[in-house]
Amino acid sequence: MKPLPDTERRDLMRQAACVAGAWAVSGALPSVAAGEARPHPRSLLVDEYASPWLARRIEPGQAYLFNYPYTASPVFLIAFEREIRPIELITEDKQRYATPVGVGPNKSIVAFSAICAHKLMYPTPAISFIGLRSGGSGEPAQVIHCCGDNSRYDPQQGARVIAGPAPQPLAAVMLEWDARSDQLHATGTRGGEMFDAFFEKYAMKLELETGSSLRKPTGATAVVRPAASYSKQWRSCKA
């Protein structure tokens, strides 16, 4: 495996240090390290005109989407009003990992795979059954909710499962923020990736939607779109 570029290595070390510090303060250091991130091509987040999608353009509490690390794999991009701190989560195969810290000027921007960890439902150009919605009684203000099986995830807690049959959290996408330019890059993933099962289940459908090979890497840039323009129709999840 090729060594990580200096910028990515520094980012991972910073996040690991933040996690270790948080656990040390709580007096509950885990038995495993912060978890390894899977490096993928470093992609600059841009708009449809190829201009950088700056962190300040992300409205708190609104969902945006981009495709990463493949042109056929969608990702939620969300900012919140408060700093997002790392927590320890566990995958379906019992692998512990640390969720990424928030990035941006308020350390509040996070990204998660938009592929539901249960039935692998995802936002398509025509319709989406999974999206950012208001939380219910006893839940956080906003949740990522999949109408297909009623799996619900908390995006302020590493997209951990808070309801439904999903067997693990949504995979996190690592983000890097440049304070000088306000630009954002996607650099890898952490947690339980679902890409193999996703591509196997939807092979023909994805090829028709994207017009390219399933595992085509995103490349140097990834286009960000507001959720409303990513899919033509968003299901409300009402019974």
PyMOL commands that set and color helices and strands:
alter all, ss='L'
color gray80, all
select helices_A, chain A and resi 6-26+55-57+155-157+195-201+203-210+227-230
alter helices_A, ss='H'
color red, helices_A
select strands_A, chain A and resi 38-46+63-67+74-79+88-90+96-98+109-113+127-128+130-134+142-146+151-154+160-163+172-177+184-190+221-223+225-226+233-234
alter strands_A, ss='S'
color yellow, strands_A
deselect
rebuild
show_as cartoon
